[in-house]
Amino acid sequence: MKEWYQSKELVGLSGFPATPQGVNKKAKAERWLRRKAQGIEGRAYEYHLFSFPTHIQLELCTVLPIEWVTSDLTQLSDDKRLFIQLILEADDALLNTLYNQVIHKGMESMCATTCHQ
């Protein structure tokens, strides 16, 4: 499952800017999780999948690997079932809250939010 995307890969997706520069500006304004692009010289960045709105994650067809969708869900591990449940039932506000907790407080806070309700 691909997790990191360069701005040129995001150009023109639903509601995204039409240029890589526009995508970078949006990423900066919305404080997307980024890293230096692998194997590229200069100041190129890649942005993490979970920085994007849910509809973009689904548009990229990488949120739920096809084998998860087509398999018997009872055969999946608990963490994968929880992940699927979060993506399918959550709205952008909840996903952004979880994302911010992971980024700012660590994975333990996400588990406290999703596992102990």
N, CA, C and O atoms as a GROMACS GRO file, in nm:
protein
  468
    1MET      N    1   0.085  -0.117   0.000
    1MET     CA    2   0.000   0.000   0.000
    1MET      C    3   0.090   0.124   0.000
    1MET      O    4   0.177   0.138   0.086
    2LYS      N    5   0.068   0.210  -0.095
    2LYS     CA    6   0.148   0.332  -0.106
    2LYS      C    7   0.101   0.433  -0.002
    2LYS      O    8  -0.019   0.459   0.011
    3GLU      N    9   0.196   0.491   0.070
    3GLU     CA   10   0.162   0.587   0.176
    3GLU      C   11   0.204   0.729   0.145
    3GLU      O   12   0.144   0.823   0.197
    4TRP      N   13   0.304   0.748   0.062
    4TRP     CA   14   0.362   0.881   0.038
    4TRP      C   15   0.344   0.921  -0.108
    4TRP      O   16   0.364   0.840  -0.199
    5TYR      N   17   0.304   1.047  -0.130
    5TYR     CA   18   0.276   1.097  -0.264
    5TYR      C   19   0.346   1.230  -0.287
    5TYR      O   20   0.348   1.317  -0.199
    6GLN      N   21   0.404   1.244  -0.405
    6GLN     CA   22   0.462   1.372  -0.445
    6GLN      C   23   0.349   1.462  -0.493
    6GLN      O   24   0.244   1.414  -0.536
    7SER      N   25   0.372   1.592  -0.486
    7SER     CA   26   0.267   1.686  -0.524
    7SER      C   27   0.223   1.666  -0.669
    7SER      O   28   0.105   1.686  -0.700
    8LYS      N   29   0.314   1.628  -0.757
    8LYS     CA   30   0.275   1.608  -0.898
    8LYS      C   31   0.176   1.493  -0.914
    8LYS      O   32   0.103   1.488  -1.013
    9GLU      N   33   0.173   1.400  -0.819
    9GLU     CA   34   0.078   1.288  -0.825
    9GLU      C   35  -0.061   1.329  -0.776
    9GLU      O   36  -0.159   1.258  -0.801
   10LEU      N   37  -0.070   1.442  -0.708
   10LEU     CA   38  -0.196   1.486  -0.649
   10LEU      C   39  -0.267   1.593  -0.731
   10LEU      O   40  -0.382   1.628  -0.703
   11VAL      N   41  -0.198   1.644  -0.831
   11VAL     CA   42  -0.253   1.751  -0.915
   11VAL      C   43  -0.383   1.704  -0.979
   11VAL      O   44  -0.390   1.595  -1.038
   12GLY      N   45  -0.486   1.788  -0.967
   12GLY     CA   46  -0.612   1.761  -1.036
   12GLY      C   47  -0.707   1.666  -0.967
   12GLY      O   48  -0.816   1.642  -1.018
   13LEU      N   49  -0.668   1.610  -0.852
   13LEU     CA   50  -0.764   1.526  -0.780
   13LEU      C   51  -0.877   1.614  -0.729
   13LEU      O   52  -0.861   1.736  -0.718
   14SER      N   53  -0.989   1.555  -0.698
   14SER     CA   54  -1.110   1.629  -0.657
   14SER      C   55  -1.080   1.738  -0.555
   14SER      O   56  -1.045   1.709  -0.440
   15GLY      N   57  -1.093   1.863  -0.596
   15GLY     CA   58  -1.075   1.975  -0.505
   15GLY      C   59  -0.931   2.016  -0.482
   15GLY      O   60  -0.905   2.107  -0.404
   16PHE      N   61  -0.838   1.950  -0.547
   16PHE     CA   62  -0.697   1.984  -0.530
   16PHE      C   63  -0.654   2.082  -0.639
   16PHE      O   64  -0.714   2.085  -0.746
   17PRO      N   65  -0.550   2.161  -0.613
   17PRO     CA   66  -0.501   2.256  -0.712
   17PRO      C   67  -0.455   2.187  -0.842
   17PRO      O   68  -0.431   2.067  -0.845
   18ALA      N   69  -0.445   2.267  -0.946
   18ALA     CA   70  -0.411   2.216  -1.078
   18ALA      C   71  -0.261   2.216  -1.108
   18ALA      O   72  -0.219   2.177  -1.216
   19THR      N   73  -0.180   2.260  -1.011
   19THR     CA   74  -0.035   2.261  -1.031
   19THR      C   75   0.034   2.202  -0.908
   19THR      O   76  -0.020   2.205  -0.798
   20PRO      N   77   0.156   2.148  -0.927
   20PRO     CA   78   0.231   2.100  -0.811
   20PRO      C   79   0.257   2.210  -0.709
   20PRO      O   80   0.255   2.185  -0.588
   21GLN      N   81   0.281   2.332  -0.756
   21GLN     CA   82   0.305   2.444  -0.666
   21GLN      C   83   0.181   2.472  -0.581
   21GLN      O   84   0.191   2.503  -0.462
   22GLY      N   85   0.064   2.462  -0.643
   22GLY     CA   86  -0.060   2.482  -0.570
   22GLY      C   87  -0.082   2.374  -0.465
   22GLY      O   88  -0.130   2.402  -0.355
   23VAL      N   89  -0.048   2.250  -0.500
   23VAL     CA   90  -0.059   2.140  -0.404
   23VAL      C   91   0.035   2.165  -0.286
   23VAL      O   92  -0.003   2.145  -0.171
   24ASN      N   93   0.158   2.208  -0.315
   24ASN     CA   94   0.254   2.236  -0.208
   24ASN      C   95   0.203   2.347  -0.116
   24ASN      O   96   0.220   2.340   0.006
   25LYS      N   97   0.142   2.449  -0.175
   25LYS     CA   98   0.088   2.560  -0.096
   25LYS      C   99  -0.026   2.510  -0.005
   25LYS      O  100  -0.033   2.546   0.112
   26LYS      N  101  -0.113   2.427  -0.060
   26LYS     CA  102  -0.223   2.368   0.018
   26LYS      C  103  -0.166   2.282   0.130
   26LYS      O  104  -0.213   2.287   0.243
   27ALA      N  105  -0.065   2.201   0.098
   27ALA     CA  106  -0.003   2.113   0.197
   27ALA      C  107   0.056   2.194   0.313
   27ALA      O  108   0.041   2.157   0.430
   28LYS      N  109   0.121   2.304   0.280
   28LYS     CA  110   0.180   2.388   0.384
   28LYS      C  111   0.072   2.452   0.470
   28LYS      O  112   0.083   2.456   0.593
   29ALA      N  113  -0.031   2.504   0.406
   29ALA     CA  114  -0.139   2.571   0.479
   29ALA      C  115  -0.214   2.474   0.571
   29ALA      O  116  -0.258   2.512   0.679
   30GLU      N  117  -0.228   2.350   0.527
   30GLU     CA  118  -0.303   2.251   0.605
   30GLU      C  119  -0.212   2.164   0.693
   30GLU      O  120  -0.259   2.072   0.760
   31ARG      N  121  -0.085   2.195   0.691
   31ARG     CA  122   0.014   2.125   0.775
   31ARG      C  123   0.015   1.973   0.754
   31ARG      O  124   0.008   1.896   0.850
   32TRP      N  125   0.023   1.932   0.626
   32TRP     CA  126   0.028   1.790   0.596
   32TRP      C  127   0.159   1.731   0.646
   32TRP      O  128   0.262   1.798   0.647
   33LEU      N  129   0.154   1.606   0.686
   33LEU     CA  130   0.274   1.533   0.723
   33LEU      C  131   0.357   1.514   0.596
   33LEU      O  132   0.307   1.467   0.494
   34ARG      N  133   0.486   1.550   0.604
   34ARG     CA  134   0.570   1.541   0.485
   34ARG      C  135   0.706   1.483   0.521
   34ARG      O  136   0.745   1.478   0.638
   35ARG      N  137   0.776   1.441   0.418
   35ARG     CA  138   0.914   1.397   0.430
   35ARG      C  139   0.986   1.434   0.301
   35ARG      O  140   0.922   1.459   0.199
   36LYS      N  141   1.117   1.436   0.307
   36LYS     CA  142   1.196   1.462   0.186
   36LYS      C  143   1.170   1.350   0.088
   36LYS      O  144   1.172   1.232   0.125
   37ALA      N  145   1.146   1.385  -0.037
   37ALA     CA  146   1.118   1.285  -0.140
   37ALA      C  147   1.238   1.194  -0.158
   37ALA      O  148   1.352   1.240  -0.167
   38GLN      N  149   1.212   1.066  -0.165
   38GLN     CA  150   1.317   0.966  -0.178
   38GLN      C  151   1.378   0.971  -0.319
   38GLN      O  152   1.305   0.967  -0.419
   39GLY      N  153   1.508   0.979  -0.326
   39GLY     CA  154   1.580   0.973  -0.454
   39GLY      C  155   1.569   1.096  -0.541
   39GLY      O  156   1.597   1.088  -0.661
   40ILE      N  157   1.528   1.208  -0.485
   40ILE     CA  158   1.516   1.331  -0.563
   40ILE      C  159   1.602   1.439  -0.500
   40ILE      O  160   1.597   1.462  -0.379
   41GLU      N  161   1.682   1.504  -0.583
   41GLU     CA  162   1.766   1.613  -0.535
   41GLU      C  163   1.681   1.738  -0.510
   41GLU      O  164   1.575   1.754  -0.570
   42GLY      N  165   1.728   1.824  -0.423
   42GLY     CA  166   1.660   1.950  -0.398
   42GLY      C  167   1.556   1.941  -0.288
   42GLY      O  168   1.561   1.853  -0.203
   43ARG      N  169   1.461   2.036  -0.293
   43ARG     CA  170   1.362   2.048  -0.186
   43ARG      C  171   1.229   1.983  -0.223
   43ARG      O  172   1.123   2.042  -0.201
   44ALA      N  173   1.232   1.866  -0.277
   44ALA     CA  174   1.108   1.795  -0.312
   44ALA      C  175   1.058   1.718  -0.190
   44ALA      O  176   1.136   1.656  -0.118
   45TYR      N  177   0.926   1.723  -0.169
   45TYR     CA  178   0.866   1.653  -0.056
   45TYR      C  179   0.760   1.554  -0.103
   45TYR      O  180   0.704   1.565  -0.213
   46GLU      N  181   0.736   1.459  -0.017
   46GLU     CA  182   0.626   1.366  -0.034
   46GLU      C  183   0.533   1.386   0.086
   46GLU      O  184   0.577   1.419   0.196
   47TYR      N  185   0.404   1.367   0.061
   47TYR     CA  186   0.304   1.389   0.164
   47TYR      C  187   0.235   1.257   0.199
   47TYR      O  188   0.209   1.175   0.112
   48HIS      N  189   0.206   1.240   0.328
   48HIS     CA  190   0.149   1.114   0.374
   48HIS      C  191  -0.001   1.106   0.340
   48HIS      O  192  -0.074   1.204   0.348
   49LEU      N  193  -0.042   0.987   0.301
   49LEU     CA  194  -0.179   0.959   0.262
   49LEU      C  195  -0.281   1.009   0.363
   49LEU      O  196  -0.384   1.064   0.324
   50PHE      N  197  -0.256   0.991   0.492
   50PHE     CA  198  -0.354   1.028   0.594
   50PHE      C  199  -0.361   1.178   0.618
   50PHE      O  200  -0.440   1.223   0.701
   51SER      N  201  -0.280   1.256   0.546
   51SER     CA  202  -0.292   1.401   0.552
   51SER      C  203  -0.408   1.449   0.464
   51SER      O  204  -0.456   1.561   0.482
   52PHE      N  205  -0.453   1.366   0.371
   52PHE     CA  206  -0.554   1.405   0.274
   52PHE      C  207  -0.694   1.378   0.327
   52PHE      O  208  -0.713   1.292   0.413
   53PRO      N  209  -0.794   1.451   0.275
   53PRO     CA  210  -0.933   1.422   0.312
   53PRO      C  211  -0.969   1.277   0.273
   53PRO      O  212  -0.907   1.219   0.184
   54THR      N  213  -1.067   1.223   0.340
   54THR     CA  214  -1.108   1.084   0.317
   54THR      C  215  -1.141   1.057   0.171
   54THR      O  216  -1.102   0.953   0.117
   55HIS      N  217  -1.212   1.148   0.106
   55HIS     CA  218  -1.251   1.122  -0.034
   55HIS      C  219  -1.129   1.112  -0.125
   55HIS      O  220  -1.132   1.041  -0.225
   56ILE      N  221  -1.022   1.183  -0.092
   56ILE     CA  222  -0.900   1.173  -0.172
   56ILE      C  223  -0.831   1.040  -0.144
   56ILE      O  224  -0.779   0.977  -0.236
   57GLN      N  225  -0.830   0.998  -0.019
   57GLN     CA  226  -0.771   0.868   0.014
   57GLN      C  227  -0.841   0.758  -0.066
   57GLN      O  228  -0.775   0.670  -0.121
   58LEU      N  229  -0.972   0.764  -0.071
   58LEU     CA  230  -1.047   0.664  -0.146
   58LEU      C  231  -1.023   0.676  -0.295
   58LEU      O  232  -1.015   0.575  -0.365
   59GLU      N  233  -1.010   0.798  -0.344
   59GLU     CA  234  -0.984   0.820  -0.486
   59GLU      C  235  -0.848   0.760  -0.527
   59GLU      O  236  -0.832   0.712  -0.639
   60LEU      N  237  -0.754   0.764  -0.436
   60LEU     CA  238  -0.622   0.708  -0.466
   60LEU      C  239  -0.622   0.555  -0.460
   60LEU      O  240  -0.524   0.491  -0.498
   61CYS      N  241  -0.732   0.499  -0.412
   61CYS     CA  242  -0.749   0.352  -0.409
   61CYS      C  243  -0.639   0.280  -0.333
   61CYS      O  244  -0.599   0.170  -0.369
   62THR      N  245  -0.590   0.344  -0.227
   62THR     CA  246  -0.485   0.278  -0.150
   62THR      C  247  -0.521   0.266  -0.004
   62THR      O  248  -0.446   0.205   0.073
   63VAL      N  249  -0.633   0.322   0.036
   63VAL     CA  250  -0.670   0.316   0.177
   63VAL      C  251  -0.702   0.172   0.216
   63VAL      O  252  -0.655   0.124   0.319
   64LEU      N  253  -0.781   0.104   0.135
   64LEU     CA  254  -0.816  -0.035   0.163
   64LEU      C  255  -0.759  -0.123   0.053
   64LEU      O  256  -0.814  -0.127  -0.058
   65PRO      N  257  -0.651  -0.194   0.080
   65PRO     CA  258  -0.596  -0.283  -0.022
   65PRO      C  259  -0.704  -0.379  -0.070
   65PRO      O  260  -0.786  -0.427   0.008
   66ILE      N  261  -0.702  -0.407  -0.199
   66ILE     CA  262  -0.809  -0.485  -0.260
   66ILE      C  263  -0.828  -0.621  -0.193
   66ILE      O  264  -0.940  -0.671  -0.187
   67GLU      N  265  -0.720  -0.681  -0.143
   67GLU     CA  266  -0.735  -0.810  -0.076
   67GLU      C  267  -0.814  -0.799   0.053
   67GLU      O  268  -0.876  -0.896   0.095
   68TRP      N  269  -0.814  -0.681   0.116
   68TRP     CA  270  -0.895  -0.661   0.237
   68TRP      C  271  -1.043  -0.654   0.200
   68TRP      O  272  -1.128  -0.711   0.268
   69VAL      N  273  -1.072  -0.584   0.091
   69VAL     CA  274  -1.210  -0.562   0.051
   69VAL      C  275  -1.273  -0.691   0.001
   69VAL      O  276  -1.390  -0.717   0.029
   70THR      N  277  -1.197  -0.772  -0.071
   70THR     CA  278  -1.252  -0.892  -0.132
   70THR      C  279  -1.242  -1.014  -0.042
   70THR      O  280  -1.301  -1.118  -0.073
   71SER      N  281  -1.171  -1.004   0.068
   71SER     CA  282  -1.156  -1.119   0.157
   71SER      C  283  -1.269  -1.124   0.258
   71SER      O  284  -1.345  -1.028   0.273
   72ASP      N  285  -1.279  -1.235   0.325
   72ASP     CA  286  -1.373  -1.250   0.437
   72ASP      C  287  -1.318  -1.165   0.552
   72ASP      O  288  -1.212  -1.195   0.606
   73LEU      N  289  -1.389  -1.060   0.589
   73LEU     CA  290  -1.338  -0.966   0.689
   73LEU      C  291  -1.316  -1.032   0.824
   73LEU      O  292  -1.236  -0.983   0.904
   74THR      N  293  -1.383  -1.143   0.850
   74THR     CA  294  -1.361  -1.212   0.977
   74THR      C  295  -1.223  -1.275   0.983
   74THR      O  296  -1.175  -1.311   1.091
   75GLN      N  297  -1.159  -1.289   0.870
   75GLN     CA  298  -1.025  -1.347   0.863
   75GLN      C  299  -0.915  -1.245   0.892
   75GLN      O  300  -0.799  -1.281   0.911
   76LEU      N  301  -0.951  -1.117   0.893
   76LEU     CA  302  -0.852  -1.012   0.913
   76LEU      C  303  -0.817  -0.996   1.060
   76LEU      O  304  -0.896  -1.031   1.148
   77SER      N  305  -0.699  -0.943   1.086
   77SER     CA  306  -0.659  -0.915   1.224
   77SER      C  307  -0.745  -0.801   1.279
   77SER      O  308  -0.806  -0.725   1.204
   78ASP      N  309  -0.749  -0.791   1.411
   78ASP     CA  310  -0.830  -0.687   1.477
   78ASP      C  311  -0.790  -0.548   1.433
   78ASP      O  312  -0.876  -0.462   1.412
   79ASP      N  313  -0.658  -0.522   1.418
   79ASP     CA  314  -0.615  -0.388   1.381
   79ASP      C  315  -0.659  -0.352   1.240
   79ASP      O  316  -0.692  -0.237   1.214
   80LYS      N  317  -0.659  -0.448   1.147
   80LYS     CA  318  -0.705  -0.418   1.011
   80LYS      C  319  -0.856  -0.395   1.008
   80LYS      O  320  -0.903  -0.307   0.936
   81ARG      N  321  -0.932  -0.473   1.086
   81ARG     CA  322  -1.077  -0.452   1.092
   81ARG      C  323  -1.107  -0.314   1.152
   81ARG      O  324  -1.196  -0.244   1.105
   82LEU      N  325  -1.033  -0.275   1.257
   82LEU     CA  326  -1.052  -0.143   1.317
   82LEU      C  327  -1.021  -0.033   1.216
   82LEU      O  328  -1.092   0.066   1.207
   83PHE      N  329  -0.914  -0.052   1.141
   83PHE     CA  330  -0.876   0.045   1.039
   83PHE      C  331  -0.986   0.061   0.935
   83PHE      O  332  -1.024   0.173   0.901
   84ILE      N  333  -1.038  -0.050   0.886
   84ILE     CA  334  -1.146  -0.046   0.787
   84ILE      C  335  -1.268   0.024   0.846
   84ILE      O  336  -1.330   0.108   0.780
   85GLN      N  337  -1.303  -0.010   0.968
   85GLN     CA  338  -1.418   0.051   1.033
   85GLN      C  339  -1.400   0.202   1.046
   85GLN      O  340  -1.493   0.278   1.019
   86LEU      N  341  -1.281   0.246   1.086
   86LEU     CA  342  -1.256   0.390   1.099
   86LEU      C  343  -1.271   0.461   0.966
   86LEU      O  344  -1.335   0.566   0.959
   87ILE      N  345  -1.214   0.406   0.860
   87ILE     CA  346  -1.218   0.470   0.730
   87ILE      C  347  -1.360   0.475   0.675
   87ILE      O  348  -1.404   0.577   0.622
   88LEU      N  349  -1.433   0.364   0.689
   88LEU     CA  350  -1.567   0.359   0.631
   88LEU      C  351  -1.669   0.441   0.709
   88LEU      O  352  -1.762   0.494   0.650
   89GLU      N  353  -1.652   0.453   0.840
   89GLU     CA  354  -1.753   0.519   0.922
   89GLU      C  355  -1.715   0.661   0.964
   89GLU      O  356  -1.802   0.739   1.002
   90ALA      N  357  -1.589   0.693   0.959
   90ALA     CA  358  -1.544   0.822   1.010
   90ALA      C  359  -1.565   0.933   0.908
   90ALA      O  360  -1.565   0.909   0.787
   91ASP      N  361  -1.583   1.052   0.958
   91ASP     CA  362  -1.586   1.168   0.871
   91ASP      C  363  -1.449   1.236   0.878
   91ASP      O  364  -1.363   1.196   0.957
   92ASP      N  365  -1.430   1.336   0.796
   92ASP     CA  366  -1.300   1.403   0.793
   92ASP      C  367  -1.262   1.463   0.927
   92ASP      O  368  -1.143   1.465   0.962
   93ALA      N  369  -1.358   1.512   1.003
   93ALA     CA  370  -1.326   1.574   1.132
   93ALA      C  371  -1.264   1.471   1.227
   93ALA      O  372  -1.165   1.499   1.293
   94LEU      N  373  -1.323   1.350   1.233
   94LEU     CA  374  -1.268   1.247   1.319
   94LEU      C  375  -1.130   1.204   1.271
   94LEU      O  376  -1.038   1.188   1.352
   95LEU      N  377  -1.114   1.184   1.141
   95LEU     CA  378  -0.984   1.144   1.089
   95LEU      C  379  -0.878   1.250   1.116
   95LEU      O  380  -0.765   1.216   1.150
   96ASN      N  381  -0.914   1.377   1.102
   96ASN     CA  382  -0.819   1.484   1.132
   96ASN      C  383  -0.782   1.485   1.280
   96ASN      O  384  -0.667   1.509   1.314
   97THR      N  385  -0.879   1.459   1.368
   97THR     CA  386  -0.851   1.453   1.511
   97THR      C  387  -0.753   1.340   1.542
   97THR      O  388  -0.656   1.359   1.615
   98LEU      N  389  -0.779   1.223   1.485
   98LEU     CA  390  -0.689   1.109   1.507
   98LEU      C  391  -0.550   1.138   1.452
   98LEU      O  392  -0.450   1.109   1.517
   99TYR      N  393  -0.544   1.194   1.334
   99TYR     CA  394  -0.416   1.229   1.271
   99TYR      C  395  -0.339   1.325   1.361
   99TYR      O  396  -0.220   1.305   1.386
  100ASN      N  397  -0.405   1.431   1.410
  100ASN     CA  398  -0.337   1.528   1.495
  100ASN      C  399  -0.289   1.466   1.626
  100ASN      O  400  -0.183   1.502   1.676
  101GLN      N  401  -0.367   1.375   1.681
  101GLN     CA  402  -0.325   1.309   1.803
  101GLN      C  403  -0.200   1.225   1.780
  101GLN      O  404  -0.107   1.226   1.861
  102VAL      N  405  -0.197   1.154   1.670
  102VAL     CA  406  -0.079   1.071   1.640
  102VAL      C  407   0.043   1.160   1.619
  102VAL      O  408   0.150   1.130   1.672
  103ILE      N  409   0.027   1.267   1.544
  103ILE     CA  410   0.139   1.355   1.514
  103ILE      C  411   0.188   1.426   1.640
  103ILE      O  412   0.309   1.436   1.661
  104HIS      N  413   0.096   1.475   1.723
  104HIS     CA  414   0.135   1.559   1.836
  104HIS      C  415   0.153   1.485   1.967
  104HIS      O  416   0.229   1.530   2.053
  105LYS      N  417   0.086   1.372   1.984
  105LYS     CA  418   0.092   1.305   2.113
  105LYS      C  419   0.142   1.161   2.105
  105LYS      O  420   0.169   1.100   2.208
  106GLY      N  421   0.153   1.108   1.987
  106GLY     CA  422   0.199   0.970   1.973
  106GLY      C  423   0.085   0.872   1.955
  106GLY      O  424  -0.031   0.904   1.977
  107MET      N  425   0.120   0.753   1.915
  107MET     CA  426   0.025   0.649   1.883
  107MET      C  427  -0.062   0.610   2.003
  107MET      O  428  -0.176   0.569   1.983
  108GLU      N  429  -0.012   0.622   2.125
  108GLU     CA  430  -0.089   0.584   2.243
  108GLU      C  431  -0.219   0.663   2.252
  108GLU      O  432  -0.322   0.608   2.291
  109SER      N  433  -0.216   0.792   2.216
  109SER     CA  434  -0.337   0.873   2.224
  109SER      C  435  -0.442   0.827   2.125
  109SER      O  436  -0.561   0.834   2.154
  110MET      N  437  -0.400   0.781   2.008
  110MET     CA  438  -0.495   0.732   1.910
  110MET      C  439  -0.563   0.606   1.963
  110MET      O  440  -0.685   0.592   1.950
  111CYS      N  441  -0.487   0.517   2.021
  111CYS     CA  442  -0.544   0.395   2.077
  111CYS      C  443  -0.642   0.428   2.189
  111CYS      O  444  -0.746   0.363   2.202
  112ALA      N  445  -0.611   0.527   2.269
  112ALA     CA  446  -0.701   0.567   2.376
  112ALA      C  447  -0.833   0.619   2.319
  112ALA      O  448  -0.939   0.596   2.376
  113THR      N  449  -0.826   0.689   2.207
  113THR     CA  450  -0.946   0.746   2.146
  113THR      C  451  -1.030   0.639   2.078
  113THR      O  452  -1.152   0.640   2.091
  114THR      N  453  -0.968   0.548   2.005
  114THR     CA  454  -1.043   0.454   1.923
  114THR      C  455  -1.072   0.322   1.992
  114THR      O  456  -1.171   0.256   1.958
  115CYS      N  457  -0.992   0.281   2.087
  115CYS     CA  458  -1.006   0.148   2.144
  115CYS      C  459  -1.081   0.146   2.275
  115CYS      O  460  -1.128   0.040   2.317
  116HIS      N  461  -1.094   0.259   2.341
  116HIS     CA  462  -1.152   0.261   2.475
  116HIS      C  463  -1.275   0.347   2.485
  116HIS      O  464  -1.299   0.408   2.590
  117GLN      N  465  -1.355   0.352   2.378
  117GLN     CA  466  -1.475   0.435   2.382
  117GLN      C  467  -1.588   0.359   2.446
  117GLN      O  468  -1.699   0.412   2.458
   0.00000   0.00000   0.00000
